[in-house]
Amino acid sequence: MSDLPTDLSRLRTLRTWHAMWVERIDAAIAAAEQREKERQQGERARPPTPDWIIELGIGVGSPPIEVHVGGCYAAGKRRRAISREQALAALTDGIRACIHCRPDTELGVL
């Protein structure tokens, strides 16, 4: 025995209602698939983690303040990638080494 109504008008109403929900679900699925596609594209397009980072001071022209190993969680947002030679030069010029990632130890500068 069916729990559905027997008259045609209510059956059509139910069909319309469920078709509307299927459209909403399909749209939500499409949006989720698009977000996943964009996330994967972002992963592929992300530049590699640099080996060395120099953290910059606040303001235009302010000197660098700290040297980090690439990927250090303590590095601030104002930073740029540098080469091994630039990291060595920065440390020997007196720019402090991060106490968390210890680039001076990694570079053999103590």
Salt bridges, closest charged atoms under 4 A:
ASP7 OD1 - ARG10 NE 2.58
GLU36 OE2 - ARG39 NH2 2.59
GLU43 OE2 - ARG39 NH1 3.97
GLU43 OE2 - ARG46 NH1 3.64
GLU55 OE1 - HIS68 NE2 2.81
GLU66 OE1 - HIS68 NE2 3.24
GLU66 OE2 - ARG96 NE 3.08
ASP104 OD2 - ARG102 NH2 2.85
